[in-house]
Amino acid sequence: MTTYTHGHAEPVLASHRWRTAENSCAYLLPHLRPGQDLLDLGCGPGTITVDLAERVAPGRVVGLDAAAGVLEEASALAERRGAAVEWVTGDALALPFADASFDVVHAHQVLQHVADPVGVLREMARVLRPGGVLAVRDVDYAATTWYPAESGLDAWLDLYGRVARSNGGEPDAGRRLLAWAREAGLRQDDGSAVATVTASASAWCYASPDEREWWGTSWAGRATASAFAEQAVARGEASAEQLEEIAAAWRRWAASPDGWIALLHGELLVQLR
């Protein structure tokens, strides 16, 4: 069983609400068209889901998340935007849909948090129609880079990796997407592929004063007031004092006029034959 490392504290949701189709799944957008039926796994507060729904309307759109509470916020957003979305609480390893139900199945920042990402990919492919598109994007934490050098952020990266893996996840998921697709049977080494698999990468970069303030504040809050912080202390991975030091490092980085950070993401687009 996998435990969601971040949880749904306000500093986490503030980050999730920033996500849009443009900044989080641009690689998928050229493959969308009106009338497609779309499933968004791990939809969270629904900002990406609603964007996608507007692009494929009048197609059926379903947003699925394991946390029922966050779907209330997603539903309110869809209502404000006038988007038709069904919100479902469910498990990505046992999707409550028949085979070949959707034209597009999308998951953003999901595979890194599950103990069986290959199984999730197989489930995504199961509910996808022939000719449909499967799209996944995940960060690769070890590839994160920043300036100026900050030992407190080095400590944060090491701690996050240990906590995420103890939860059953893989924080460096971005580099593994292609390998997971092959293991899931979506790409065969002998050329007899059941799908066309395209791998790519993109990055989030925060460098302006407003971006640094927003990102630094988010992670300073996560370091002291989130499920990640609670798990780190409960498992003896860090003390409350060490977490406060990490939060202070994020605030120092955010205050630096030279502050810059980039988070690399792996992307995978699978088109079933």
Secondary structure, DSSP 4 states (H G I P E B T S, - for coil): ----SSTT-HHHHHHHHT--HHHH-TTTGGG--TT--EEEET-TTSHHHHHHHHHHTTS-EEEEES-HHHHHHHHHHHHHHT---EEEE-BTTB-SS-TT-EEEEEEES-GGG-S-HHHHHHHHHHTEEEEEEEEEEEE-GGG-EEES--HHHHHHHHHHHHHHHHTT--TTGGGGHHHHHHHTTSS-TTS--SEEEEEEEEEEEE-SHHHHHHHHHHHHHHHHSSHHHHHHHHTTS--HHHHHHHHHHHHHHHH-TT-EEEEEEEEEEEEE-
